[in-house]
Amino acid sequence: FDAIRGHWRIESTHYIRDVTLNEDHVRTKNADGGQVLSLLRTVALKFLHQLHPTNMQAMLEQFADVPDTLRDLLVRSNFVSLS
């Protein structure tokens, strides 16, 4: 059961990257740009997973619609400082 859970945990992460973040359709002019974007997506996903969202897509859409909510969240979590 642990192996099955581990497999689906990885698959759900790939699904979020592929579908929610549309990673497969991102095109860059050089390999370094693609690696940097992938790293930024990984950091963002790890940060957002710590919030235990019930719907990752809805959370990302909320941040896109009202950017102040993302800024406030990052400040509250001491990820960034506005001083």
C-alpha positions as CSV (number, residue, x, y, z in Angstrom):
1,F,0.0,0.0,0.0
2,D,2.9,2.4,0.7
3,A,4.2,1.8,-2.8
4,I,0.8,2.5,-4.3
5,R,0.4,5.7,-2.3
6,G,3.8,6.8,-3.2
7,H,3.1,6.2,-6.9
8,W,-0.1,8.2,-6.9
9,R,1.5,11.0,-4.8
10,I,4.0,11.4,-7.7
11,E,1.3,11.2,-10.3
12,S,-0.8,13.8,-8.6
13,T,2.2,16.2,-8.6
14,H,2.8,15.5,-12.3
15,Y,-0.8,16.2,-13.0
16,I,-0.7,19.5,-11.2
17,R,2.5,20.5,-13.1
18,D,1.1,19.3,-16.5
19,V,-2.6,20.5,-16.2
20,T,-2.8,23.2,-13.6
21,L,0.5,24.9,-14.4
22,N,0.4,24.0,-18.1
23,E,4.1,23.0,-17.9
24,D,4.1,20.9,-21.1
25,H,3.2,24.0,-23.2
26,V,5.9,26.3,-21.9
27,R,8.6,27.0,-24.5
28,T,11.9,28.7,-23.8
29,K,14.8,29.7,-26.1
30,N,17.4,27.9,-24.0
31,A,17.7,24.9,-21.6
32,D,18.7,27.1,-18.7
33,G,15.5,29.1,-18.9
34,G,13.4,25.9,-18.8
35,Q,15.3,24.6,-15.8
36,V,14.9,27.9,-13.9
37,L,11.1,28.0,-14.7
38,S,10.9,24.4,-13.5
39,L,12.7,25.2,-10.3
40,L,10.4,28.1,-9.6
41,R,7.3,25.9,-10.2
42,T,8.8,23.3,-7.8
43,V,9.4,26.0,-5.1
44,A,5.9,27.4,-5.6
45,L,4.2,24.0,-5.4
46,K,6.1,23.0,-2.2
47,F,5.1,26.3,-0.6
48,L,1.5,25.9,-1.6
49,H,1.3,22.3,-0.5
50,Q,2.2,23.3,3.0
51,L,-1.1,25.3,3.1
52,H,-3.0,22.0,2.4
53,P,-5.3,23.4,-0.2
54,T,-8.4,21.5,-1.1
55,N,-8.2,22.7,-4.7
56,M,-4.9,23.9,-6.0
57,Q,-6.4,25.3,-9.2
58,A,-8.9,27.4,-7.3
59,M,-6.1,28.7,-5.0
60,L,-3.9,29.7,-8.0
61,E,-6.9,31.4,-9.7
62,Q,-7.6,33.3,-6.5
63,F,-4.0,34.5,-6.4
64,A,-4.2,35.5,-10.1
65,D,-7.5,37.4,-9.6
66,V,-6.5,39.1,-6.3
67,P,-2.7,39.3,-6.2
68,D,-2.8,41.0,-2.8
69,T,-3.9,37.7,-1.2
70,L,-0.7,36.0,-2.4
71,R,1.4,39.0,-1.2
72,D,-0.3,38.9,2.2
73,L,0.2,35.1,2.4
74,L,3.9,35.4,1.6
75,V,4.4,38.2,4.2
76,R,2.5,36.2,6.9
77,S,4.6,33.1,6.3
78,N,7.8,35.2,6.4
79,F,8.7,34.2,2.9
80,V,9.1,37.8,1.9
81,S,9.4,41.1,3.8
82,L,7.9,44.4,2.8
83,S,10.1,46.6,4.9
